[in-house]
């Protein structure tokens, strides 16, 4: 009885969590497309969690009831698929596509209603495992493509980067494994763990999605004149792009994009991206960040070791200190602090403690 009371309490807390967060997301007037999707998902999970109370009523925790709940719970996998596809392919989620995803779930549900049996519920569980594995495999591949697009087209991806998705994959795998265990064990006390795991998973997802600004990859466009002479591509802007980006210090613009640079050169984005890959052997993102470190960060740190690192990062064109640290280590092989120590520039001073005016307002 005590374990059942605990499960009812945790179920109520879980339902309240999803209902409150979902309503907050949907109540925002200037919500993003991703926030709208998350709000809808949280609202769905609030209803899906609340319906479990039926099985916790006296005499209702039976095999037949649990099979029916398992069939209903399986639909939640669609919400995970929608989130994953929207993150890796911004703009993917539409009512039509969600409807197509739901077709096999509807078929299984209809079959179970017509011929309810534990064997049908077990077959449904196997289908869910296959569906989940397929979604993760597709999502992982699409994430690689999306990340490649970001590195090819933007110099600032702080609010676009989805490299944290691997953590979501791991957490999702743990949750799905626990769900399978609960479906087999079928004990109210174990259900409580599933509710708590669901809260942890979606709170983690909400944390990483907060502030995310997904971008829809633009069509590559036709390369009207790719300068291909006998299999050897000729880039008419070779050398010019370097003189513009470096000579005019365009790399200091944290919002500099490949499209902006292509427009400046009078060429198209795809052609310019090919130039960085084929000739410079790098991506646009790495090219710009390398210039920021080489042309601005290193000279500034050598001349003014007393400057705060966040000030150096800002003046170098970085929007965050964490990105600056990663870029500095990548292009110099050491950390900013290690660089100052090895160069001797930081002797007698404490780098990163004060702003240029000595106020210390930029202290990280």
C-alpha positions in Angstrom: 0.0 0.0 0.0 2.9 2.4 0.9 4.5 1.8 -2.5 1.3 2.4 -4.3 0.7 5.7 -2.5 4.3 6.7 -3.4 3.6 5.9 -7.0 0.4 7.9 -7.1 2.3 10.9 -5.5 5.1 10.7 -8.0 2.7 10.3 -10.9 0.8 13.4 -9.8 4.1 15.4 -9.5 5.2 14.2 -12.9 1.8 15.2 -14.4 2.0 18.6 -12.8 5.6 19.1 -14.0 4.7 18.5 -17.7 1.5 20.5 -17.5 3.1 23.6 -15.9 6.2 23.6 -18.2 4.1 22.9 -21.3 1.6 25.7 -20.5 4.5 28.1 -19.8 6.0 27.4 -23.2 2.8 27.7 -25.1 1.8 30.9 -23.2 4.9 32.8 -24.5 3.8 35.4 -27.0 7.1 35.4 -29.0 7.9 31.7 -28.7 10.0 30.1 -31.3 9.0 27.2 -33.5 11.1 24.9 -31.3 9.4 26.2 -28.1 6.0 25.6 -29.7 7.0 22.0 -30.5 8.3 21.5 -27.0 5.2 23.0 -25.5 3.0 20.6 -27.4 5.2 17.7 -26.4 5.1 18.6 -22.7 1.3 19.0 -22.9 1.0 15.5 -24.5 3.2 14.0 -21.8 1.1 15.6 -19.1 -2.0 13.7 -20.5 0.0 10.5 -21.1 1.2 10.5 -17.5 -2.1 11.4 -16.0 -3.8 8.5 -17.7 -1.7 6.1 -15.7 -3.7 6.9 -12.7 -6.4 4.6 -14.1 -4.2 1.6 -13.5 -3.4 2.7 -9.9 -7.1 2.6 -8.9 -8.0 -0.3 -6.5 -8.2 -3.5 -8.5 -7.1 -1.9 -11.8 -3.4 -3.0 -11.7 -4.1 -6.0 -13.9 -2.2 -7.5 -16.9 -5.0 -6.5 -19.3 -5.0 -2.9 -18.1 -1.2 -2.7 -18.2 -1.1 -4.1 -21.8 -3.6 -1.4 -22.8 -1.5 1.3 -21.1 1.6 0.0 -22.8 -0.1 0.3 -26.2 -1.0 3.9 -25.4 2.5 4.7 -24.0 4.1 3.6 -27.3 2.7 6.7 -29.0 5.1 8.8 -26.9 8.0 7.6 -29.1 6.6 9.9 -31.8 7.3 12.9 -29.7 10.9 11.9 -29.4 11.2 11.4 -33.1 9.6 14.8 -33.8 12.0 16.5 -31.5 15.1 14.7 -32.9 14.1 15.4 -36.5 13.3 19.0 -35.8 16.7 19.6 -34.2 18.6 17.9 -37.0 16.4 19.1 -39.8 14.9 22.4 -38.7 11.4 22.8 -40.2 10.9 19.1 -40.7 7.9 18.7 -38.3 4.6 19.2 -40.1 1.2 17.8 -39.4 1.5 15.6 -42.6 4.8 14.1 -41.5 3.6 13.5 -38.0 0.5 11.8 -39.4 2.7 9.5 -41.5 4.8 8.6 -38.5 1.7 7.8 -36.6 0.3 5.3 -39.2 2.1 2.2 -37.9 1.1 3.1 -34.3 -2.5 3.5 -35.4 -2.4 0.1 -37.1 -1.0 -1.6 -34.0 -3.5 0.1 -31.8 -6.4 -0.8 -34.1 -5.2 -4.4 -34.2 -5.0 -4.6 -30.4 -8.5 -3.1 -30.0 -9.8 -5.7 -32.4 -7.9 -8.7 -31.0 -6.6 -7.7 -27.5 -3.8 -10.1 -26.3 -0.5 -10.0 -24.5 1.1 -11.4 -27.6 0.0 -8.4 -29.6 1.4 -6.1 -26.8 4.7 -8.0 -26.9 4.9 -7.6 -30.7 4.2 -3.9 -30.3 7.1 -3.7 -27.8 9.4 -5.2 -30.4 8.2 -2.7 -33.0 8.9 0.2 -30.7 12.5 -1.0 -30.2 13.0 -1.2 -34.0 11.3 2.2 -34.5 13.4 3.9 -31.8 16.7 2.4 -33.1 15.8 3.6 -36.6 15.0 7.1 -35.5 18.2 7.4 -33.6 20.2 6.1 -36.5 18.6 8.6 -38.9 18.9 11.4 -36.4 22.6 10.8 -35.8 23.3 10.8 -39.5 21.3 14.0 -40.0 23.0 15.6 -37.1 26.3 15.1 -38.8 25.0 16.7 -42.0 23.6 19.6 -40.1 26.7 20.2 -38.1 28.8 20.1 -41.3 26.5 22.8 -42.8 27.0 25.0 -39.7 30.8 24.8 -39.9 30.7 25.5 -43.7 28.5 28.6 -43.4 28.8 30.3 -40.1 31.6 31.8 -38.0 29.5 31.8 -34.8 27.5 28.7 -34.0 27.2 29.1 -30.2 23.4 29.2 -30.4 23.1 26.7 -33.3 25.4 23.9 -32.2 23.7 20.6 -31.4 26.8 18.6 -30.4 25.1 18.0 -27.0 22.6 15.7 -28.8 24.8 12.7 -28.0 23.9 13.3 -24.3 20.3 13.3 -25.2 20.8 10.0 -27.1 22.4 8.4 -24.0 19.7 9.7 -21.7 17.0 8.6 -24.1 18.5 5.1 -24.3 18.5 4.9 -20.5 14.9 6.0 -20.3 13.7 3.6 -23.0 15.6 0.7 -21.3 13.9 1.6 -18.0 10.5 1.7 -19.8 11.1 -1.8 -21.2 12.0 -3.0 -17.7 8.9 -1.5 -16.2 6.8 -3.1 -18.9 8.2 -6.5 -18.0 8.4 -6.2 -14.2 5.1 -4.4 -13.7 5.4 -3.2 -10.2 4.0 0.2 -9.0 7.2 1.0 -7.1 9.2 0.6 -10.3 6.8 2.9 -12.1 7.9 5.7 -9.8 11.5 5.4 -11.2 10.1 5.8 -14.7 8.2 9.0 -13.9 11.3 10.5 -12.2 13.5 9.4 -15.2 11.0 11.1 -17.5 11.2 14.4 -15.6 15.0 14.2 -15.6 15.2 13.5 -19.4 12.8 16.3 -20.5 14.4 18.8 -18.1 17.8 18.0 -19.5 16.3 18.4 -23.0 14.7 21.7 -22.1 18.0 23.0 -20.7 19.9 22.3 -23.9 17.2 23.6 -26.2 16.9 26.8 -24.2 18.3 29.6 -26.4 18.9 27.3 -29.3 18.5 29.1 -32.7 18.2 26.4 -35.4 18.7 27.5 -39.0 17.2 25.9 -42.1 19.9 24.9 -44.5 19.6 26.9 -47.7 19.5 25.2 -51.1 23.0 25.0 -52.5 22.1 26.8 -55.7 23.6 26.2 -59.1 27.2 27.1 -59.7 26.7 29.1 -62.8 30.4 29.3 -63.6 32.5 27.0 -61.6 35.7 27.6 -63.5 36.3 24.0 -64.3 39.0 23.7 -66.9 39.9 20.2 -67.9 39.0 18.8 -64.5 40.9 21.5 -62.7 38.6 24.0 -61.0 39.6 27.7 -61.2 38.4 30.0 -58.5 38.4 33.6 -59.8 38.3 35.0 -56.3 41.4 33.1 -55.1 43.5 35.5 -53.1 40.8 38.1 -53.1 38.8 36.5 -50.4 41.9 36.4 -48.1 42.7 40.1 -48.7 39.1 41.1 -47.9 38.7 39.0 -44.8 42.1 39.7 -43.4 42.7 43.2 -44.8 39.4 44.5 -43.7 39.4 42.4 -40.5 36.0 40.9 -41.4 36.9 38.0 -39.1 36.2 40.3 -36.1 32.5 40.3 -36.9 31.0 37.6 -34.7 28.1 37.3 -37.1 30.1 36.9 -40.3 28.5 34.2 -42.5 29.5 32.5 -45.7 26.5 33.9 -47.5 27.6 37.5 -46.5 31.1 36.9 -47.8 29.8 35.2 -51.0 27.7 38.3 -51.7 30.6 40.5 -51.1 32.7 38.5 -53.6 29.9 38.3 -56.2 29.8 34.5 -56.1 27.5 31.9 -54.6 27.7 30.2 -51.2 28.3 26.7 -52.5 31.2 27.7 -54.8 32.9 29.7 -52.0 32.5 26.7 -49.6 34.1 24.5 -52.1 37.0 26.9 -52.3 37.6 26.7 -48.5 37.4 22.9 -48.6 39.4 22.2 -51.8 42.0 25.0 -51.7 42.3 26.1 -48.0 41.7 22.5 -46.7 39.4 23.9 -44.0 35.9 25.0 -43.3 34.7 28.6 -43.2 34.2 28.3 -39.4 37.7 27.0 -38.8 39.2 29.6 -41.2 37.6 32.5 -39.5 38.4 31.3 -36.0 42.0 30.6 -36.8 42.3 34.2 -38.0 40.7 35.5 -34.8 43.3 33.7 -32.7 46.3 34.4 -34.9 45.6 38.0 -35.9 43.9 39.3 -32.8 43.9 37.1 -29.7 47.6 36.2 -29.6 49.0 39.7 -30.3 46.6 41.2 -27.7 47.5 38.7 -25.0 51.2 39.2 -25.6 50.9 43.0 -25.5 48.4 43.2 -22.7 48.6 40.1 -20.5 46.5 41.9 -17.9 43.4 41.9 -20.0 40.5 39.7 -19.0 40.1 36.7 -21.2 36.4 37.4 -21.8 37.5 40.9 -23.1 40.1 39.3 -25.4 37.4 36.9 -26.7 35.0 39.6 -27.3 37.5 41.8 -29.1 38.6 38.8 -31.2 35.1 38.2 -32.6 34.0 35.4 -30.2 30.6 35.5 -28.6 31.5 33.3 -25.7 34.5 32.6 -23.5 34.0 28.9 -23.8 34.2 29.0 -27.6 37.3 31.2 -27.4 39.0 28.7 -25.1 38.2 25.8 -27.4 39.4 27.7 -30.5 42.6 28.9 -28.8 43.5 25.4 -27.7 42.8 24.0 -31.1 44.9 26.5 -33.0 47.8 27.0 -30.5 47.9 23.6 -28.9 47.6 25.1 -25.4 45.2 27.0 -23.2 45.2 30.8 -22.9 46.7 30.5 -19.5 49.3 28.0 -20.6 50.2 30.2 -23.6 50.8 33.3 -21.3 52.9 31.2 -18.9 55.1 29.7 -21.7 55.6 33.1 -23.4 56.5 34.8 -20.2 53.9 37.5 -20.9 52.0 36.8 -17.8 54.9 37.2 -15.3 54.2 39.6 -12.6 50.5 39.9 -13.5 47.3 37.9 -13.1 45.9 37.4 -16.6 42.1 37.6 -16.8 41.6 39.7 -13.7 40.9 43.1 -15.1 39.4 45.0 -18.0 41.6 47.4 -20.1 40.6 50.3 -17.7 41.6 48.3 -14.7 38.1 48.2 -13.2 37.9 44.4 -13.2 34.3 44.6 -14.6 35.1 42.0 -17.2 36.3 39.5 -14.7 35.1 36.0 -15.9 
